[in-house]
Amino acid sequence: MEFTLTHDYPAGLDRLWAVFGRPQYAQKKYSAMGATAIRLDRFHCTADALEVELERDIAVDKSRLPAWARRFIGDAQTLRHRTMWRRVGPAHVTADLDISPVGLPVRAHAVGAIVQTRDGVTRMQLNWRVHSPLPILGEKVERLFAEQIQAALDEDHAFTLQYLQQVPPG
Protein backbone atom coordinates (compact mmCIF):
# COMPACT_ATOMS: atom_id res chain seq x y z
CA MET A 1 0.00 0.00 0.00
CA GLU A 2 1.26 3.47 -0.84
CA PHE A 3 0.26 6.96 0.26
CA THR A 4 1.68 10.47 0.33
CA LEU A 5 1.51 12.79 3.30
CA THR A 6 2.17 16.53 3.08
CA HIS A 7 2.50 18.94 6.02
CA ASP A 8 3.32 22.64 6.03
CA TYR A 9 5.17 24.41 8.84
CA PRO A 10 5.21 28.14 9.59
CA ALA A 11 8.99 28.10 10.00
CA GLY A 12 12.02 28.25 7.79
CA LEU A 13 14.19 25.21 7.26
CA ASP A 14 16.94 26.46 9.59
CA ARG A 15 14.42 26.74 12.43
CA LEU A 16 12.95 23.29 11.75
CA TRP A 17 16.43 21.76 11.57
CA ALA A 18 17.29 23.32 14.93
CA VAL A 19 14.08 21.96 16.49
CA PHE A 20 14.29 18.47 14.95
CA GLY A 21 17.96 18.34 15.98
CA ARG A 22 17.20 18.44 19.71
CA PRO A 23 16.84 15.09 21.50
CA GLN A 24 14.43 16.70 23.98
CA TYR A 25 12.08 17.55 21.09
CA ALA A 26 11.76 13.86 20.21
CA GLN A 27 11.28 12.92 23.87
CA LYS A 28 8.58 15.56 24.42
CA LYS A 29 6.84 14.79 21.14
CA TYR A 30 6.50 11.07 21.69
CA SER A 31 5.54 11.55 25.35
CA ALA A 32 2.81 13.96 24.24
CA MET A 33 1.69 11.36 21.69
CA GLY A 34 1.16 8.82 24.47
CA ALA A 35 4.39 6.84 24.52
CA THR A 36 4.81 5.04 27.82
CA ALA A 37 8.54 4.48 27.20
CA ILE A 38 11.00 6.02 24.76
CA ARG A 39 14.45 4.64 24.07
CA LEU A 40 16.75 6.81 21.97
CA ASP A 41 19.25 4.29 20.59
CA ARG A 42 20.91 6.83 18.31
CA PHE A 43 20.57 10.58 17.98
CA HIS A 44 23.19 12.29 15.86
CA CYS A 45 22.78 15.76 14.41
CA THR A 46 25.24 17.79 12.36
CA ALA A 47 24.78 20.72 9.97
CA ASP A 48 24.17 18.24 7.13
CA ALA A 49 22.63 15.12 8.67
CA LEU A 50 20.17 14.07 11.32
CA GLU A 51 20.03 10.38 12.22
CA VAL A 52 17.60 9.05 14.79
CA GLU A 53 16.93 5.50 15.87
CA LEU A 54 14.45 4.95 18.63
CA GLU A 55 11.84 2.64 20.05
CA ARG A 56 8.69 3.78 21.74
CA ASP A 57 6.06 1.83 23.59
CA ILE A 58 2.44 2.81 23.17
CA ALA A 59 -0.77 1.54 24.70
CA VAL A 60 -3.14 -0.04 22.21
CA ASP A 61 -6.84 0.83 22.30
CA LYS A 62 -8.21 -2.42 20.92
CA SER A 63 -11.70 -0.96 20.66
CA ARG A 64 -10.41 1.14 17.74
CA LEU A 65 -9.16 -1.93 15.88
CA PRO A 66 -11.18 -4.14 13.55
CA ALA A 67 -12.25 -7.39 15.19
CA TRP A 68 -9.90 -9.52 13.04
CA ALA A 69 -6.84 -7.56 14.29
CA ARG A 70 -7.58 -7.62 18.02
CA ARG A 71 -6.28 -11.14 18.57
CA PHE A 72 -2.90 -10.37 16.95
CA ILE A 73 -2.08 -7.24 18.93
CA GLY A 74 -1.42 -6.98 22.65
CA ASP A 75 -2.35 -4.19 25.02
CA ALA A 76 0.94 -2.44 24.24
CA GLN A 77 3.03 -2.17 21.13
CA THR A 78 6.67 -1.25 20.57
CA LEU A 79 7.36 0.78 17.46
CA ARG A 80 10.87 0.98 16.05
CA HIS A 81 11.75 4.17 14.16
CA ARG A 82 14.76 4.89 11.98
CA THR A 83 15.04 8.35 10.45
CA MET A 84 17.70 9.81 8.20
CA TRP A 85 17.53 13.45 7.12
CA ARG A 86 20.18 14.86 4.76
CA ARG A 87 20.58 18.58 4.17
CA VAL A 88 21.30 18.80 0.43
CA GLY A 89 20.93 22.57 0.09
CA PRO A 90 20.06 25.66 2.10
CA ALA A 91 16.34 25.12 1.46
CA HIS A 92 16.18 21.36 0.84
CA VAL A 93 16.42 18.24 3.00
CA THR A 94 15.92 14.66 1.83
CA ALA A 95 14.21 12.15 4.10
CA ASP A 96 14.36 8.40 4.54
CA LEU A 97 12.23 6.85 7.30
CA ASP A 98 11.30 3.40 8.52
CA ILE A 99 8.68 2.45 11.10
CA SER A 100 7.94 -1.09 12.16
CA PRO A 101 6.02 -2.60 15.06
CA VAL A 102 8.30 -5.06 16.87
CA GLY A 103 7.11 -8.63 16.42
CA LEU A 104 4.48 -7.89 13.78
CA PRO A 105 4.83 -8.67 10.05
CA VAL A 106 4.47 -5.16 8.65
CA ARG A 107 6.86 -2.34 7.82
CA ALA A 108 6.50 1.21 6.56
CA HIS A 109 9.17 3.00 4.56
CA ALA A 110 9.09 6.61 3.37
CA VAL A 111 11.22 8.79 1.18
CA GLY A 112 10.60 12.45 0.69
CA ALA A 113 11.79 15.95 1.32
CA ILE A 114 11.45 19.04 3.43
CA VAL A 115 11.62 22.14 1.26
CA GLN A 116 11.48 25.76 2.30
CA THR A 117 8.93 27.16 -0.14
CA ARG A 118 9.40 30.80 0.91
CA ASP A 119 10.69 32.75 3.91
CA GLY A 120 9.24 31.27 7.07
CA VAL A 121 7.31 28.46 5.32
CA THR A 122 8.44 24.88 4.89
CA ARG A 123 6.67 21.88 3.36
CA MET A 124 7.36 18.26 4.22
CA GLN A 125 6.20 15.63 1.76
CA LEU A 126 6.71 11.93 2.46
CA ASN A 127 5.86 9.11 0.07
CA TRP A 128 5.08 6.02 2.12
CA ARG A 129 5.06 2.35 1.18
CA VAL A 130 3.59 -0.07 3.72
CA HIS A 131 4.29 -3.76 3.21
CA SER A 132 3.22 -6.95 4.94
CA PRO A 133 4.34 -10.36 3.68
CA LEU A 134 1.26 -12.11 5.05
CA PRO A 135 -0.40 -14.12 2.27
CA ILE A 136 -4.09 -13.64 3.11
CA LEU A 137 -4.34 -10.73 5.55
CA GLY A 138 -1.40 -8.74 4.16
CA GLU A 139 -3.49 -6.08 2.44
CA LYS A 140 -5.67 -5.57 5.51
CA VAL A 141 -2.61 -5.33 7.77
CA GLU A 142 -1.01 -2.82 5.40
CA ARG A 143 -4.16 -0.68 5.32
CA LEU A 144 -4.52 -0.74 9.12
CA PHE A 145 -0.87 0.18 9.71
CA ALA A 146 -1.03 2.91 7.05
CA GLU A 147 -4.05 4.43 8.81
CA GLN A 148 -2.18 4.33 12.13
CA ILE A 149 0.86 6.00 10.58
CA GLN A 150 -1.24 8.73 8.95
CA ALA A 151 -2.99 9.48 12.25
CA ALA A 152 0.31 9.50 14.16
CA LEU A 153 1.97 11.80 11.62
CA ASP A 154 -0.97 14.20 11.78
CA GLU A 155 -0.60 14.18 15.59
CA ASP A 156 3.17 14.68 15.19
CA HIS A 157 2.50 17.68 12.92
CA ALA A 158 0.04 19.22 15.40
CA PHE A 159 2.56 18.78 18.22
CA THR A 160 5.33 20.39 16.16
CA LEU A 161 3.16 23.39 15.29
CA GLN A 162 2.45 23.93 18.99
CA TYR A 163 6.10 23.32 19.92
CA LEU A 164 7.26 25.93 17.40
CA GLN A 165 5.00 28.50 19.08
CA GLN A 166 6.23 27.67 22.59
CA VAL A 167 9.98 27.36 22.02
CA PRO A 168 11.82 30.53 21.07
CA PRO A 169 14.08 30.40 18.00
CA GLY A 170 17.78 29.70 18.54
C-alpha positions in Angstrom: 0.0 0.0 0.0 1.3 3.5 -0.8 0.3 7.0 0.3 1.7 10.5 0.3 1.5 12.8 3.3 2.2 16.5 3.1 2.5 18.9 6.0 3.3 22.6 6.0 5.2 24.4 8.8 5.2 28.1 9.6 9.0 28.1 10.0 12.0 28.2 7.8 14.2 25.2 7.3 16.9 26.5 9.6 14.4 26.7 12.4 12.9 23.3 11.7 16.4 21.8 11.6 17.3 23.3 14.9 14.1 22.0 16.5 14.3 18.5 15.0 18.0 18.3 16.0 17.2 18.4 19.7 16.8 15.1 21.5 14.4 16.7 24.0 12.1 17.6 21.1 11.8 13.9 20.2 11.3 12.9 23.9 8.6 15.6 24.4 6.8 14.8 21.1 6.5 11.1 21.7 5.5 11.5 25.3 2.8 14.0 24.2 1.7 11.4 21.7 1.2 8.8 24.5 4.4 6.8 24.5 4.8 5.0 27.8 8.5 4.5 27.2 11.0 6.0 24.8 14.5 4.6 24.1 16.8 6.8 22.0 19.2 4.3 20.6 20.9 6.8 18.3 20.6 10.6 18.0 23.2 12.3 15.9 22.8 15.8 14.4 25.2 17.8 12.4 24.8 20.7 10.0 24.2 18.2 7.1 22.6 15.1 8.7 20.2 14.1 11.3 20.0 10.4 12.2 17.6 9.1 14.8 16.9 5.5 15.9 14.4 5.0 18.6 11.8 2.6 20.1 8.7 3.8 21.7 6.1 1.8 23.6 2.4 2.8 23.2 -0.8 1.5 24.7 -3.1 0.0 22.2 -6.8 0.8 22.3 -8.2 -2.4 20.9 -11.7 -1.0 20.7 -10.4 1.1 17.7 -9.2 -1.9 15.9 -11.2 -4.1 13.5 -12.3 -7.4 15.2 -9.9 -9.5 13.0 -6.8 -7.6 14.3 -7.6 -7.6 18.0 -6.3 -11.1 18.6 -2.9 -10.4 17.0 -2.1 -7.2 18.9 -1.4 -7.0 22.6 -2.4 -4.2 25.0 0.9 -2.4 24.2 3.0 -2.2 21.1 6.7 -1.3 20.6 7.4 0.8 17.5 10.9 1.0 16.1 11.8 4.2 14.2 14.8 4.9 12.0 15.0 8.4 10.5 17.7 9.8 8.2 17.5 13.5 7.1 20.2 14.9 4.8 20.6 18.6 4.2 21.3 18.8 0.4 20.9 22.6 0.1 20.1 25.7 2.1 16.3 25.1 1.5 16.2 21.4 0.8 16.4 18.2 3.0 15.9 14.7 1.8 14.2 12.2 4.1 14.4 8.4 4.5 12.2 6.9 7.3 11.3 3.4 8.5 8.7 2.5 11.1 7.9 -1.1 12.2 6.0 -2.6 15.1 8.3 -5.1 16.9 7.1 -8.6 16.4 4.5 -7.9 13.8 4.8 -8.7 10.1 4.5 -5.2 8.6 6.9 -2.3 7.8 6.5 1.2 6.6 9.2 3.0 4.6 9.1 6.6 3.4 11.2 8.8 1.2 10.6 12.5 0.7 11.8 16.0 1.3 11.5 19.0 3.4 11.6 22.1 1.3 11.5 25.8 2.3 8.9 27.2 -0.1 9.4 30.8 0.9 10.7 32.8 3.9 9.2 31.3 7.1 7.3 28.5 5.3 8.4 24.9 4.9 6.7 21.9 3.4 7.4 18.3 4.2 6.2 15.6 1.8 6.7 11.9 2.5 5.9 9.1 0.1 5.1 6.0 2.1 5.1 2.4 1.2 3.6 -0.1 3.7 4.3 -3.8 3.2 3.2 -6.9 4.9 4.3 -10.4 3.7 1.3 -12.1 5.1 -0.4 -14.1 2.3 -4.1 -13.6 3.1 -4.3 -10.7 5.5 -1.4 -8.7 4.2 -3.5 -6.1 2.4 -5.7 -5.6 5.5 -2.6 -5.3 7.8 -1.0 -2.8 5.4 -4.2 -0.7 5.3 -4.5 -0.7 9.1 -0.9 0.2 9.7 -1.0 2.9 7.0 -4.0 4.4 8.8 -2.2 4.3 12.1 0.9 6.0 10.6 -1.2 8.7 9.0 -3.0 9.5 12.3 0.3 9.5 14.2 2.0 11.8 11.6 -1.0 14.2 11.8 -0.6 14.2 15.6 3.2 14.7 15.2 2.5 17.7 12.9 0.0 19.2 15.4 2.6 18.8 18.2 5.3 20.4 16.2 3.2 23.4 15.3 2.5 23.9 19.0 6.1 23.3 19.9 7.3 25.9 17.4 5.0 28.5 19.1 6.2 27.7 22.6 10.0 27.4 22.0 11.8 30.5 21.1 14.1 30.4 18.0 17.8 29.7 18.5 
